[in-house]
Amino acid sequence: MIDCNWPATQNAALGKLAEFVPRAGRQYASNRNYDLGPTDRSNVSMLSPWIRHRTLTEERVTTAVLQKHGLHQAEKFIQEVIWRTYWKGWLEHHPTVWRSYISALDDLHGELADNNALLKQYDAAVEGKTGIDCFDFWAAELKQHGWLHNHARMWFASIWIFTLNLPWQLGASFFYDHLLDGDPASNTLSWRWVAGVQTLGRAYTARADNIARYTKGRFDPHGQLALETISLPSSGHPALEPLRSVDRLTENDDLFHQPDILVGNTGFLAHDEDLSAIDHPDSVSASAHAILKLFPRESMFPLKQAFLDKLVEDGAERISQAVSRGVTRVSSRDEVLTWAQDHKLDLLVIPFAPIGETADQIDQIFNTLSGHGIKVLISQRKWDYTFYPHAKKGFFQMKSKIPQLLGSLNLTQAQCL
């Protein structure tokens, strides 16, 4: 059953955005760091599950906030939105980090099956039976609500790694399976950051006094936490790789929108990484539409799976209403191929998916359709195209460019504040 905080439609998400916008300025900046508990989230936006799947796009959220507050007053919130973009861009430049994480996770799952002591520690952590009250509470909160305050995520990860001495990859997987807003980049790289292998040599320490202060005394784990943290071993970051090429942009651009590119019968395939697919101009002009619904992973928590399923259905219905045509649900490359052949497609346009499970599936679809003479074009949002090139190093190098980058996107008031 879906938590009532997370209605899985765009209309409901827009209502949540409208409720938050008045608080997105100095009020948010002053109070955002406090974890007041699941009954009081008035100091944060709670928009991340919809932004994660682009039921609410970054452009839409940023524009609404800037129209009300301007960049100076809303700077902290805008930065939080762009942090997620930064993580995605960084992973695009370092894709082997994702593949290494998946490989290590597979190995650890095998070790759990063979190492009873590790399994016992792991089970105690995910079941909230460690005896550390704050940690156990957050484990239960995550499973009940599919969400944690950002500070709680950092504290939880630090305790997992340095007090409980559990592998960070297993913790990242636990979060990814439960967080409604968990995406491959921000989740994986945030856990790496806590472990000291993202910002090399700088691990994050959960401190009892900090927890007591920012939970306003709800928790005070003095004497229960590791007092010092030493960054986990790392071989450093892999070499930078060039960004993946794209064929189309959501905004008109002479380089990408040449009239002779779309020839023949064109289809459009939406997916869970961009559920505002109608923003892509080719979605309107296509003659056939489908949406990719990946088979659920066994480890995914039912609350998250139910939320995602309903979001995808809402996305499909909105496409159908916009184009006055049914939208086919497909779950594999073979089903996509069958649908494309049934509609005699010459070309298929797919919104860009950042590195992760959906992108891996799209790669398979690309190869399968190309092998059958159907051309595939990737359509990327101008937001990603603008920010990703600046995500090669640390966030704070990108941070200094935020006003300029928002201005280049013509977002309201961004260029003059």
Secondary structure, DSSP 8 states (H G I E B T S, - for coil): ---TT---SHHHHHHHHHHHGGGTTHHHHHHTT----TT--TTS---HHHHHTTSS-HHHHHHHHHHHHHHHHTHHHHHHHHHHHHHHHHHHH-THHHHHHHHHHHHHHHHHHH-HHHHHHHHHHHTT-SS-HHHHHHHHHHHHHS---HHHHHHHHHIIIIIS---HHHHHHHHHHH-TT--HHHHHHHHHHHHTTTTTT------HHHHHHHTTTS---TTTS-S-------------------SEESS--TTT--TTSS-SSEEEEEBTTBS-GGGSHHHHH-SEEEEE-----TTS-HHHHHHHHHHHHHHHHHHHHHHTS--EEE-SHHHHHHHHHHTT-SEEEEE---TTHHHHHHHHHHHHHHHTT-EEEEEE-HHHHHHGGG-SS-HHHHHTTHHHHHHHTT-TTGGG-
